[in-house]
Amino acid sequence: MSVIELAYGHQTATVDIPADNLLGVYTTSAATDQADEAVLLQNALAQPIDSPRLRELVKPGETVVIITSDLTRPCPSDKMLPPLLAELSAAGVPDGDITVVAALGLHRPMTEAELETMVGPEVYHRVRVINSDSTDTVRLGRTSRGTPVEIFRPVVEADRRICLGNLELHYFAGYSGGAKAILPGCASKATVNHNHAMMVQPEAATGRLDGNPVRADLEEGVAMLGVDFILNAIVGIDHQIKAAVAGDVLQAHRAGCEWVARQGKLPLEQAADIVLVSAGGFPKDLNLYQAQKALDNAAYAVRDGGIIILLAECGEGFGNSTFERWLLEADSPQAVLDRIQAEFVLGGHKAAAIAGVLNRARVFMVSALPAELVTAGGMQPFADLPTAMQAAFADFGPQAKVAVFPQGGSVLPEVKSLVG
């Protein structure tokens, strides 16, 4: 037997899988590497890509806004901000001219305690730290794809803009990070809705940048405002920083994406009968709205008619009322897909993504969600991982092949027979 231990909320869950049935445990090659996080960040800031060093870019007297992710993202803001602030201090920028903005997108506002946790106590008491507000925006124009570009007022009014973020695969923007901190991170609801409506186009796919309409549109919109500098980190399964890039909003981002692709695109010899995937623990399984990304990636590894076992605690439930309503109201997965084609609604897009998976495979879910809600959402609930695995083997028999993904949102399986 192979004993598999996976992240689940703030804890772990284990299951035994016969070695003969196990195709592999697939994770990024950097997931267990040891790295000096401070050195990685310092080196990235000292050697920015296609940009002057930050201390040479920003001038005294200029106001600076630093946009970073809220706590629904595994962005290590508390580790990234101190060396970044040191660069600004070396440029002669006083702390009073610096504002850190938590890019909420359309998520709920963070409490003061959560903001302090996000940036760390020292930074929280040193500079101004605020939530973005999707209702307080400035209209900058409209992209060539028709997206109204409306961005949080303090971000627009600052002299300099610096974007922080974690870099990982994204199921319709290709990758996270880069300009995404501002759009959708600091954008209005109308902006987010119009940009995200393009996710239904086939080119809006995991790991794809060229020709991706969502990524192209958001970068066009952010270019109307301008980003002076980015610092993006790649975080492993152990929540430690494995790599970092800094510099130009496009060139540094693309360099980071290449790193993620090298580590995260994983070849499989064959599709699995059973795919076991963890969202990666907290905060990636805070709710189903976030954990969906792991499910979407896992679908690339399962055969038609197979089973995906999703391990995600979802302590905050579905995480979005529209998403929950769309998933629970639908008579079938196809009904959700038909609905999103007729009317794009943010939140509904996540339900459509899950529906697309359910059209190909069954989903067994191990979570803290009430069983009746999981069932109503088209999935099968289980109280624990061993029971779910036992049920999957009961369906496919003792020869079933299993693929395991401990950090589903960070890897992109590529079955060789399907990619040619």
PyMOL commands that set and color helices and strands:
alter all, ss='L'
color gray80, all
select helices_A, chain A and resi 19-21+37-46+54-57+77-90+95-97+112-119+121-124+153-157+178-181+189-200+213-223+251-264+288-298+321-329+333-342+348-358+371-376+385-396+408-410+416-419
alter helices_A, ss='H'
color red, helices_A
select strands_A, chain A and resi 2-8+11-17+22-25+64-69+98-103+128-131+137-142+148-152+160-166+169-170+174-175+229-235+241-247+265-268+272-278+302-311+362-366+380-382+402-405+412-415
alter strands_A, ss='S'
color yellow, strands_A
deselect
rebuild
show_as cartoon
